[in-house]
Amino acid sequence: MDSPAKKVLVPIAEGTETVEAVGLIDVLRRAGADVTAASVGKEKQVVTTQGVKLIADALIADCVGSTFDLIALPGGVQGAPKLRGCVELESMVKKHAANGGLYGAICAAPAVVLSSWGLLNGLKATGHPFYMDKFPPEVNKVDERVVVDGRVVTSRGPDTTMEFAVTFVELLYGNQKAEEVAGPMVMRPQHGVEFTMKELNPIGWNSNGIPQILVPIANGTEEIEATFIIYILRRAGANVIVASIESILEIVASREVKIIADVLLEEVLELNFDFIVLPGGLGGAQAFANSVRLISLLKKQAESNKLYGAICASPAIVLEPHGLLKGKKATCYPSMIEKLSDKSESSNRVVVDGNLITSQGPGTAMEFALSIVEKFYGRNKALELARLMVFV
């Protein structure tokens, strides 16, 4: 008989770091954990960094009195102080820690939240490089990507989120489960090194001013891929429009993270975009492939020699069947490579062929987005963002 799922609390607030919250929820749910994303505000809808709109599963007030196997705090310059100021959350975490529960925080949250509550005293801990000097003398600060000290785990920032989450999987379920979860995500073999992309038939990616970018989403879209793309491209300065191909703005992503789009796809069909990029997720990719309007938009983009891209399942499920990879080199999710008519470059994590860019999966999403930044803004801008996110 299977043991009950481990219960996990991930509190979120206005200004919470998007990729840290979504990454934690996604990875822990992949492991089979019962994850509750709880808003510390008065509403379940929360606007996280770079304007990404999420809907929490519950309010923190609904969670008071519940017990959890893990409480994990995402960061965010504005979000972390809001977590710190939540009296209910402080009481819950302190009680959880006193009972020997597993807890942790990433980015700004170790210094801003946990250390301010006295929950890192006498322990080794890390955090975002910008916040290392915020730790009090009682904390033994360490410059490492993930630090485990007893029942406490801390981590550095957006790009260490998956490592942080997989560490919790290992502590909750064991090493075998952690490997089972990490492998299919196509995580980086060497963390902290500079990213590269395989580029063929190079052309300049130009826009008349601010790049206008469309990111379609659907029920079943992979949330790490969607949110990493939106977050990084907006952080670079692009105007990113998130369009739901469903009949409503809210979609339920592959790991049941609820995301609210900016518009419905039908509202932007007459607009011109410099770049259209598809996140993956099997259910989402199938929905894209079946959307007559989206496929028409993509074909017009390609026929006009304008820029388009896809990651994970979408190159194989969406682009290939509709002739949008004809004459192009591409990559996709490793288990779907056989669906590509040209597999010659499919071992690469990111492939650029002229006006097309493709990539492999959740673990390559940040490289994918940074490669897009590089094509629009140059290598220096991409590396600047990479450093801020503790990617290099």
Backbone hydrogen bonds, N-H to C=O, Kabsch-Sander energy under -0.5 kcal/mol:
donor,donor_aa,acceptor,acceptor_aa,energy
8,V,34,D,-2.5
9,L,70,L,-2.5
10,V,8,V,-0.5
10,V,36,T,-2.7
12,I,38,A,-2.7
15,G,47,V,-2.2
16,T,13,A,-2.3
17,E,75,G,-2.2
18,T,16,T,-0.6
21,A,17,E,-2.2
22,V,18,T,-2.8
23,G,19,V,-1.9
24,L,20,E,-2.1
25,I,21,A,-2.2
26,D,22,V,-2.9
27,V,23,G,-2.4
28,L,24,L,-2.3
29,R,25,I,-2.1
30,R,26,D,-2.0
31,A,27,V,-1.2
32,G,29,R,-1.2
33,A,28,L,-2.2
34,D,6,K,-3.1
35,V,33,A,-1.1
36,T,8,V,-3.0
37,A,35,V,-0.6
38,A,10,V,-1.5
38,A,36,T,-0.8
39,S,58,A,-2.6
40,V,12,I,-2.3
46,V,54,L,-3.0
48,T,46,V,-0.8
48,T,52,V,-3.1
49,T,16,T,-2.5
51,G,48,T,-1.0
52,V,49,T,-1.1
53,K,260,I,-0.6
54,L,46,V,-2.9
54,L,52,V,-0.6
55,I,258,K,-1.9
56,A,44,K,-2.6
56,A,54,L,-0.5
57,D,37,A,-2.3
58,A,37,A,-1.5
60,I,39,S,-2.9
62,D,59,L,-1.3
63,C,59,L,-0.6
63,C,60,I,-1.3
64,V,60,I,-0.7
66,S,63,C,-2.4
69,D,7,K,-2.6
70,L,7,K,-1.4
71,I,102,L,-1.5
72,A,9,L,-2.4
73,L,104,G,-2.4
78,Q,15,G,-0.6
79,G,15,G,-1.6
80,A,76,G,-2.8
82,K,78,Q,-0.9
83,L,79,G,-1.9
84,R,80,A,-2.5
85,G,81,P,-1.8
86,C,83,L,-1.4
87,V,85,G,-0.9
90,E,86,C,-2.5
91,S,87,V,-2.4
92,M,88,E,-2.3
93,V,89,L,-2.9
94,K,90,E,-2.4
95,K,91,S,-2.1
96,H,92,M,-2.4
97,A,93,V,-2.8
98,A,94,K,-2.3
99,N,95,K,-1.4
100,G,97,A,-1.9
101,G,96,H,-2.7
102,L,69,D,-1.0
103,Y,151,R,-2.4
104,G,71,I,-1.8
105,A,153,V,-1.7
106,I,73,L,-1.7
107,C,155,S,-1.3
109,A,106,I,-1.7
112,V,108,A,-2.8
113,V,109,A,-2.1
114,L,109,A,-1.8
115,S,110,P,-2.5
117,W,113,V,-1.3
118,G,115,S,-1.2
119,L,114,L,-2.6
122,G,138,E,-3.3
123,L,120,L,-2.3
125,A,140,N,-1.8
128,H,107,C,-1.8
131,Y,128,H,-2.6
132,M,128,H,-0.6
132,M,129,P,-0.8
134,K,131,Y,-1.7
135,F,132,M,-1.0
139,V,136,P,-2.0
140,N,123,L,-2.6
141,K,139,V,-1.2
142,V,125,A,-2.8
144,E,142,V,-1.7
147,V,154,T,-2.8
149,D,147,V,-0.5
149,D,152,V,-2.8
152,V,149,D,-1.4
153,V,103,Y,-1.8
154,T,147,V,-2.4
155,S,105,A,-1.3
156,R,145,R,-1.4
159,D,389,M,-2.5
160,T,157,G,-1.6
161,T,158,P,-1.3
164,F,160,T,-2.7
165,A,161,T,-2.9
166,V,162,M,-2.8
167,T,163,E,-2.0
168,F,164,F,-1.4
169,V,165,A,-2.0
170,E,166,V,-2.4
171,L,167,T,-2.2
172,L,168,F,-2.6
173,Y,169,V,-3.1
174,G,169,V,-0.7
174,G,170,E,-1.8
178,A,174,G,-1.8
179,E,175,N,-2.3
180,E,176,Q,-2.1
181,V,177,K,-2.1
182,A,178,A,-2.7
183,G,179,E,-2.3
185,M,181,V,-0.6
185,M,182,A,-0.9
186,V,183,G,-1.7
187,M,182,A,-0.8
192,G,391,F,-0.6
193,V,190,Q,-0.9
198,K,350,V,-2.8
199,E,197,M,-0.7
200,L,352,V,-3.1
205,W,375,K,-0.7
206,N,204,G,-0.8
209,G,207,S,-1.8
213,I,211,P,-0.6
213,I,239,N,-2.7
214,L,275,F,-2.4
215,V,241,I,-2.8
217,I,243,A,-2.5
220,G,252,V,-2.3
221,T,218,A,-2.2
222,E,280,G,-2.2
223,E,221,T,-0.6
226,A,222,E,-2.4
227,T,223,E,-2.5
228,F,224,I,-2.4
229,I,225,E,-2.0
230,I,226,A,-2.4
231,Y,227,T,-2.8
232,I,228,F,-2.5
233,L,229,I,-2.2
234,R,230,I,-2.2
235,R,231,Y,-2.2
236,A,232,I,-1.6
237,G,233,L,-0.7
237,G,234,R,-0.8
238,A,233,L,-2.3
239,N,211,P,-2.7
240,V,238,A,-0.9
241,I,213,I,-3.0
241,I,239,N,-0.6
242,V,240,V,-0.6
243,A,215,V,-1.8
243,A,241,I,-0.6
244,S,263,V,-2.6
245,I,217,I,-2.3
251,I,259,I,-2.8
253,A,251,I,-0.6
253,A,257,V,-2.8
254,S,221,T,-2.8
256,E,253,A,-2.2
258,K,55,I,-0.6
259,I,251,I,-2.0
259,I,257,V,-0.6
260,I,53,K,-2.7
261,A,249,L,-2.0
261,A,259,I,-0.6
262,D,242,V,-1.9
263,V,242,V,-1.9
265,L,244,S,-2.8
267,E,264,L,-1.7
268,V,265,L,-2.0
271,L,268,V,-1.5
274,D,212,Q,-1.8
275,F,212,Q,-1.6
276,I,307,L,-1.3
277,V,214,L,-2.5
278,L,309,G,-2.2
284,G,220,G,-1.4
285,A,281,G,-3.2
286,Q,282,L,-2.3
287,A,283,G,-1.9
288,F,284,G,-2.4
289,A,285,A,-2.7
290,N,286,Q,-1.4
291,S,288,F,-1.5
292,V,290,N,-0.9
295,I,291,S,-2.6
296,S,292,V,-2.2
297,L,293,R,-2.0
298,L,294,L,-2.6
299,K,295,I,-2.6
300,K,296,S,-2.1
301,Q,297,L,-2.0
302,A,298,L,-2.6
303,E,299,K,-2.8
304,S,300,K,-1.5
305,N,302,A,-1.9
306,K,301,Q,-2.8
307,L,274,D,-1.2
308,Y,355,N,-2.4
309,G,276,I,-2.0
310,A,357,I,-1.9
311,I,278,L,-1.6
312,C,359,S,-1.4
314,S,311,I,-1.6
317,I,313,A,-3.0
318,V,314,S,-2.2
319,L,314,S,-2.0
320,E,315,P,-2.5
322,H,318,V,-0.9
323,G,320,E,-1.7
324,L,319,L,-2.6
325,L,319,L,-0.5
326,K,323,G,-0.8
328,K,325,L,-2.5
330,A,342,D,-0.5
333,Y,312,C,-2.2
336,M,333,Y,-2.8
337,I,334,P,-1.2
339,K,336,M,-2.0
340,L,337,I,-2.0
343,K,341,S,-0.6
346,S,343,K,-1.6
348,N,345,E,-1.6
351,V,358,T,-2.5
352,V,198,K,-3.2
353,D,356,L,-2.8
354,G,200,L,-1.9
355,N,353,D,-0.5
356,L,353,D,-1.4
357,I,308,Y,-1.4
358,T,351,V,-2.5
359,S,310,A,-1.1
360,Q,349,R,-1.1
363,G,185,M,-3.4
364,T,361,G,-1.9
365,A,361,G,-0.5
365,A,362,P,-1.2
368,F,364,T,-2.8
369,A,365,A,-2.5
370,L,366,M,-2.6
371,S,367,E,-2.3
372,I,368,F,-1.7
373,V,369,A,-2.2
374,E,370,L,-2.5
375,K,371,S,-2.1
376,F,372,I,-1.9
377,Y,373,V,-3.6
378,G,373,V,-0.6
378,G,374,E,-1.9
382,A,378,G,-1.8
383,L,379,R,-2.6
384,E,380,N,-2.2
385,L,381,K,-2.2
386,A,382,A,-2.4
387,R,383,L,-2.4
388,L,384,E,-1.8
389,M,385,L,-1.8
390,V,387,R,-1.5
391,F,386,A,-3.6
392,V,386,A,-0.7
